[in-house]
Amino acid sequence: IRMELKLPGDLQMLLMSKPLMDQLERQTYENFTEGLQTQIDTSTPEEMRWLVMFPKANLNGFRVLRGHFGAVASSPGTVVSWIEGPLGLHLERALGTLLQNDPPFVLMTLRGRTYLRTQLIDPDPASLATVLDLFETAVAQAQRVAAQWGERGQEWPSTGATAWQSFDDTKPR
C-alpha cells in the first residue's frame, strides 16, 4: 500500500520485521565484502541502503515490539515518535494476528509518501482489514510527526550531498 502525503521529503523512517532486517543486513554485508566492493549503488534496494546509511533507532522503550521489529531513520527520534501511541498499539495487536510468526513486513516514509508492504499467504477479509487499519494509523502518525517537527521550527536533516547545493549552472564554464 502506498499513499502520497506531501510529507517533508527528508522524513525518512523505516520499520521492518526483525527477521527481514537481519536477513537484509546479512545479505548487504555479504554482497559488499565478498567482492571487496566499497560503494552501494542504486541497484541495491532502498531498504538495504538505509540499513547502512541511517542509524538504528533505540526501541528499548517498546518492550513488546523490540523483539519483533527494527527501525532506522535519517533522524532516529522521529521513528520512535512515530511508533509511540496508536501505531505502537496497533503493531502490538497485529503481532497476535497479521504479524504472528514475524512475516516480512516493511513500513516506511520516503519522498513524501508512506508505504506498507507485508506478506499475506492467505489474504482473507480480516487480514486485509487489519492491514488497512494499521496503514491508516501509520499515515496519521507520520503526519503528526511531521507537524510536530515543523512546530518546533526545526529543519529536517538533509540526506542530500552538500556539493550540489553550491553548484551554480547559470554561469558559463
C-alpha positions as CSV (number, residue, x, y, z in Angstrom):
1,I,0.0,0.0,0.0
2,R,1.3,3.5,-0.8
3,M,-0.1,6.9,-0.2
4,E,1.1,10.3,-1.2
5,L,1.0,12.6,1.9
6,K,3.3,15.5,0.9
7,L,5.4,14.8,4.0
8,P,8.7,16.6,4.2
9,G,11.0,14.8,1.7
10,D,13.7,14.1,4.3
11,L,11.3,12.5,6.7
12,Q,12.8,9.1,6.2
13,M,11.7,6.4,8.6
14,L,11.8,2.6,8.2
15,L,10.3,0.0,10.5
16,M,10.6,-3.7,9.5
17,S,10.2,-7.1,10.9
18,K,13.3,-8.3,12.8
19,P,13.9,-11.5,10.7
20,L,13.7,-9.4,7.5
21,M,16.1,-6.8,8.8
22,D,18.6,-9.5,9.9
23,Q,18.4,-11.1,6.5
24,L,18.9,-7.9,4.6
25,E,21.8,-6.8,6.9
26,R,23.5,-10.2,6.3
27,Q,22.9,-10.1,2.6
28,T,24.2,-6.5,2.3
29,Y,27.3,-7.4,4.3
30,E,27.9,-10.5,2.1
31,N,27.3,-8.6,-1.2
32,F,29.7,-5.8,-0.3
33,T,32.5,-7.7,1.4
34,E,32.7,-10.7,-0.9
35,G,33.9,-8.6,-3.9
36,L,35.6,-6.0,-1.7
37,Q,33.1,-3.5,-3.1
38,T,33.2,-0.2,-1.2
39,Q,30.1,1.5,-2.6
40,I,26.4,0.8,-2.6
41,D,24.8,1.7,-5.9
42,T,21.3,2.4,-7.0
43,S,20.7,-1.2,-7.9
44,T,20.7,-2.0,-4.2
45,P,17.1,-1.8,-2.8
46,E,16.3,1.3,-0.8
47,E,15.7,-0.6,2.4
48,M,19.2,-2.2,2.2
49,R,20.9,1.2,1.6
50,W,19.0,2.6,4.6
51,L,20.3,-0.1,6.9
52,V,23.8,1.0,6.0
53,M,23.2,4.8,5.8
54,F,20.9,5.5,8.8
55,P,21.4,4.9,12.5
56,K,19.2,2.3,14.2
57,A,16.5,3.6,16.4
58,N,16.6,2.6,20.1
59,L,13.3,0.6,20.6
60,N,14.1,-0.4,24.2
61,G,11.1,1.7,25.3
62,F,8.8,-0.7,23.4
63,R,9.0,-3.9,25.4
64,V,6.7,-6.0,23.2
65,L,7.8,-4.5,19.8
66,R,11.6,-4.5,20.2
67,G,11.8,-8.3,19.8
68,H,9.8,-8.3,16.6
69,F,10.9,-5.1,14.8
70,G,13.9,-3.0,14.0
71,A,13.9,0.6,12.8
72,V,16.2,3.1,11.2
73,A,15.7,6.8,10.2
74,S,17.5,9.8,9.0
75,S,16.7,11.2,12.5
76,P,16.2,8.2,14.9
77,G,14.0,10.3,17.2
78,T,11.3,10.6,14.5
79,V,10.8,6.9,14.1
80,V,10.5,6.5,17.9
81,S,7.9,9.3,17.9
82,W,6.1,7.7,15.0
83,I,5.7,4.4,16.9
84,E,4.7,5.9,20.2
85,G,1.0,5.7,21.0
86,P,-1.6,4.5,18.5
87,L,0.8,3.0,15.9
88,G,2.7,1.0,18.6
89,L,-0.6,-0.3,20.0
90,H,-1.8,-1.4,16.5
91,L,1.5,-3.1,15.9
92,E,1.3,-5.0,19.2
93,R,-2.3,-6.1,18.4
94,A,-1.2,-7.2,14.9
95,L,1.5,-9.4,16.4
96,G,-1.3,-11.7,17.6
97,T,-2.9,-12.0,14.1
98,L,-1.5,-10.5,10.9
99,L,2.1,-10.3,12.1
100,Q,2.2,-13.6,14.0
101,N,5.4,-15.5,13.4
102,D,7.1,-12.4,12.1
103,P,6.4,-12.5,8.3
104,P,8.2,-10.0,6.1
105,F,6.9,-6.5,7.0
106,V,8.0,-3.1,5.9
107,L,6.5,0.3,7.0
108,M,8.3,3.4,5.7
109,T,8.1,7.0,4.8
110,L,10.0,8.1,1.7
111,R,9.8,11.0,-0.7
112,G,6.6,12.4,1.0
113,R,4.8,9.0,0.9
114,T,4.0,6.3,3.3
115,Y,4.4,2.6,2.3
116,L,3.4,-0.6,3.9
117,R,4.5,-4.0,2.5
118,T,3.8,-7.4,4.0
119,Q,3.4,-11.0,3.1
120,L,-0.1,-12.3,3.1
121,I,-0.1,-16.0,2.2
122,D,-3.9,-16.3,2.6
123,P,-5.3,-12.7,2.3
124,D,-8.7,-13.1,4.0
125,P,-11.0,-10.1,4.7
126,A,-10.0,-9.9,8.3
127,S,-6.3,-9.7,7.4
128,L,-6.9,-7.1,4.8
129,A,-8.9,-5.0,7.3
130,T,-6.0,-5.3,9.8
131,V,-3.5,-4.1,7.1
132,L,-5.7,-1.2,6.1
133,D,-6.3,-0.2,9.8
134,L,-2.6,-0.4,10.5
135,F,-1.7,1.7,7.4
136,E,-4.3,4.4,8.3
137,T,-2.8,4.6,11.7
138,A,0.8,4.8,10.3
139,V,-0.3,7.6,8.0
140,A,-2.0,9.6,10.7
141,Q,1.1,9.2,13.0
142,A,3.5,10.2,10.2
143,Q,1.5,13.4,9.7
144,R,1.6,14.0,13.4
145,V,5.4,13.6,13.5
146,A,5.8,15.9,10.5
147,A,3.6,18.6,12.1
148,Q,5.4,18.3,15.5
149,W,8.8,18.7,13.9
150,G,7.6,21.8,11.9
151,E,6.1,23.3,15.1
152,R,9.5,23.2,16.8
153,G,10.9,25.3,13.9
154,Q,13.5,22.6,13.2
155,E,14.7,21.7,9.8
156,W,14.8,18.1,8.7
157,P,18.3,16.7,8.5
158,S,19.3,16.6,4.9
159,T,20.5,13.4,3.3
160,G,21.5,15.1,0.1
161,A,25.0,15.8,-1.0
162,T,26.1,19.3,0.0
163,A,28.3,19.7,-3.1
164,W,25.2,20.1,-5.2
165,Q,23.9,22.9,-3.1
166,S,26.7,25.3,-4.2
167,F,26.7,24.3,-7.8
168,D,25.5,27.2,-10.0
169,D,24.7,26.1,-13.5
170,T,23.5,29.5,-14.7
171,K,27.1,30.7,-15.2
172,P,29.1,29.7,-18.3
173,R,32.1,27.5,-17.8
